[in-house]
């Protein structure tokens, strides 16, 4: 069996509101949904977070997690900075 479509790709963000505003303004992505929880559903670990979803078009969804109680995320020191990225194709204006 082959995957029909990726449901969403998720990344971490520092500020959910700022992230929604930036992707809306810069890439015209519509805000779809935000889910706020006080615990992780899969592990039941107490850990408040916000999970937000943006419509990237053509059935593609970009999602982010804001983790307000966790230390700021760093980069993997063993991975070059040019490796971890996401690339979008946009129409030329």
N, C-alpha and C positions, 0 to 999 in steps of 0.2 A: 504494500500500500504506500502511496506517495502523498505527502502533505498537499492539501489543496491551497492553503493560504496561511500565512503567519497571522495570528490574531493580533498580537502587538509585540513591540519591543520596548523594554523598560530600562530606564537609567535613573540614577540618583540626581536630585537637584537640591540646591540650598534653600530656595524659596519658591513654593508652589505658585503663588500669585504672580510673582515676577516672571516665572517660567511661562505660564499661560499667556501673559501679556506679550512677552518677547516673541514667542512662536506665532501668536496671532498677528502681531504687527509686522514682523519681518518676513514670515513665510505664509501668511494668510491661513493658518491652521485654526480650525474651529475647536473650541473647548467642548468636550463631549460629556465628561462625568468626572467627579471626584469622590473618592471613598475615604472616609476617615475612620480609623479603628484605634482602640486602646490596646489591642493585643493582636498577635500574628495568627490568623485563622489556621494555618497549617501546623504550627508548633504550639499554639496557645501561650506563647511567651508574652508576658506583659511588655509591650513596646509600642507606644503611640506612633502613628505614621499617617501620612496622607498619600494616596495613590491617585494620580490624575491621568486622564486620557485626552489626547488631542487627535482630531481627524486630519490625517495627512493626505487624504484624497485617494480615490481608486481602491477603497477598502483597506487602506493602510492606516494603522493606529500607532501613534508614538505615545508612550506612557512614561511617567516619572514618579519616583518616590521621594517625598520629603520626610526625613528622619530627624525630627527636632531634638531628640534626646541622645543622639549618637555623636561621637566626635566627627569633625570635618573629614571628609574622604580625601585620601591622598592618592597619588599615582603609584603604580607598581614599579619599584625601582629597577626591576629586571626587564621591563618592557619599554622599548623606545617610544618617545612621545608621539611619533608619527603613526604608530600602529593602531592605537585605540581611537576610533572615530566613527562617525556616521556621515554618509554622503547623500545629498539630495540632488536630483535633477530638476531644475526649474526652467520655465520658459524665459527666453531673453526678452527684455522689454524694448 
